[in-house]
Amino acid sequence: MTPTIHATTVLVGRRAVLIRGAAGAGKSTLALRLLEATPGLPFVRLVADDRTAIAVAGGRLLAAPADPLAGLIEVRGLGIRTLPYEPVAVVGLVVDLATADAERLPEPAGRVATILGIQLRRLGVHPGHDPLPGVLSALAEPPIP
């Protein structure tokens, strides 16, 4: 059985952004903003909203939609909408929304998340801050080898 985590995932180019946070933290909102920013970004597509299935293959963390939620995303104030989605993507960035340990200038160890033994770039976002500029900057960095 593939484990699932409470996260939303969006594929941006060749790397997926795994967005974690408590209910109401803005995971779906950030995903929609990434999807809307398409003119300035490479290929962007939803992978999963709210529940992301994860697995390791070839030393990489893979993300996929949880079966009953594939292609669905919550649009706050409007309800559930259907979007095109990627069935699987390689995770290259973890974004932790509204996290108390987010620092303005984090040490290198604070910029790494380990999921199922795989180390990934991490961006911690302090409550109340706009995550999009940091996500776009982090995506410009090379992935952890």
C-alpha positions in Angstrom: 0.0 0.0 0.0 1.3 3.4 -0.9 1.4 5.9 2.0 -0.5 9.2 1.6 0.3 12.4 3.3 -1.7 15.6 3.9 -0.2 17.7 1.1 -0.9 19.3 -2.3 1.5 18.7 -5.2 2.1 20.7 -8.4 4.5 19.8 -11.2 6.5 22.8 -12.3 8.8 21.8 -15.3 10.5 18.6 -14.3 10.2 19.0 -10.5 7.1 18.7 -8.3 6.4 21.1 -5.4 5.0 19.2 -2.4 3.1 21.7 -0.3 2.5 20.7 3.3 0.5 22.6 6.0 -2.5 22.3 8.3 -6.0 22.5 7.1 -6.7 26.1 5.9 -2.9 27.0 5.6 -3.3 27.7 1.9 -2.0 24.6 0.1 -4.7 24.6 -2.6 -4.4 28.4 -2.9 -0.7 28.2 -3.5 -1.2 25.4 -6.0 -3.8 27.5 -7.9 -1.4 30.5 -7.9 1.3 28.3 -9.4 -1.1 27.1 -12.0 -2.1 30.6 -12.9 1.5 31.8 -13.2 2.0 29.6 -16.2 3.1 32.3 -18.6 6.3 32.8 -16.6 6.9 29.2 -15.8 7.6 26.0 -17.7 4.9 23.3 -17.9 2.7 23.5 -14.8 0.1 20.9 -13.8 -1.7 19.7 -10.7 -0.6 16.4 -9.4 -2.7 16.1 -6.2 -4.7 18.2 -3.8 -5.1 17.6 -0.1 -3.9 14.0 -0.1 -0.7 13.0 -2.0 0.4 9.4 -2.4 4.2 9.0 -2.1 6.7 6.3 -2.9 10.4 6.0 -3.6 11.8 4.7 -6.9 15.3 5.0 -8.2 16.4 7.1 -5.2 13.7 9.7 -5.9 10.5 10.6 -4.2 7.5 10.2 -6.4 4.1 11.9 -5.8 0.7 10.9 -7.2 -2.9 11.7 -6.5 -4.8 9.6 -4.0 -7.2 7.7 -6.1 -10.6 9.2 -5.1 -9.2 12.8 -5.4 -7.4 12.6 -8.8 -7.9 15.8 -10.8 -9.9 17.5 -8.0 -8.9 20.7 -6.2 -10.7 22.9 -3.7 -11.3 26.5 -4.7 -12.0 28.3 -1.5 -15.5 29.9 -1.7 -16.5 28.0 -4.9 -16.1 24.3 -3.9 -14.4 21.4 -5.7 -13.3 21.8 -9.3 -11.9 19.4 -11.8 -8.5 20.1 -13.5 -6.1 18.2 -15.8 -3.5 16.4 -13.6 -0.3 14.5 -13.9 -0.5 10.9 -12.7 3.0 10.9 -11.2 5.8 13.4 -10.7 9.3 13.5 -9.1 9.3 15.8 -6.0 12.1 18.4 -6.0 10.9 20.9 -3.4 9.0 20.7 -0.2 7.1 23.8 1.0 5.9 24.0 4.6 3.2 26.6 5.0 2.5 28.5 8.2 5.2 26.8 10.1 6.6 28.2 13.3 10.1 27.1 12.5 10.4 29.2 9.3 13.4 31.5 9.5 14.3 34.6 7.5 17.8 33.3 6.9 17.7 29.6 7.6 20.8 27.5 8.2 21.5 24.9 5.4 20.1 22.1 7.6 16.8 24.0 7.9 16.5 24.0 4.1 16.3 20.2 3.8 13.4 17.9 4.4 13.7 14.2 4.5 10.7 12.1 3.4 10.9 8.3 3.2 14.7 8.6 3.4 15.0 11.1 0.5 16.5 14.5 1.1 14.8 17.4 -0.7 15.1 21.2 -0.8 12.7 22.7 1.8 11.2 26.2 2.0 9.5 27.0 5.4 7.0 29.9 5.1 6.1 31.9 8.2 2.4 32.4 8.9 1.0 35.4 7.1 3.8 35.6 4.5 3.2 35.2 0.7 4.9 31.9 -0.3 4.9 32.4 -4.1 8.1 34.5 -4.4 10.0 32.1 -2.2 8.7 29.1 -4.1 9.7 30.6 -7.5 13.2 31.4 -6.2 13.6 28.0 -4.7 12.6 26.4 -8.0 15.5 28.3 -9.7 18.0 26.5 -7.4 19.3 23.1 -8.5 17.8 20.1 -6.7 19.8 18.3 -4.0 21.9 15.7 -5.8 
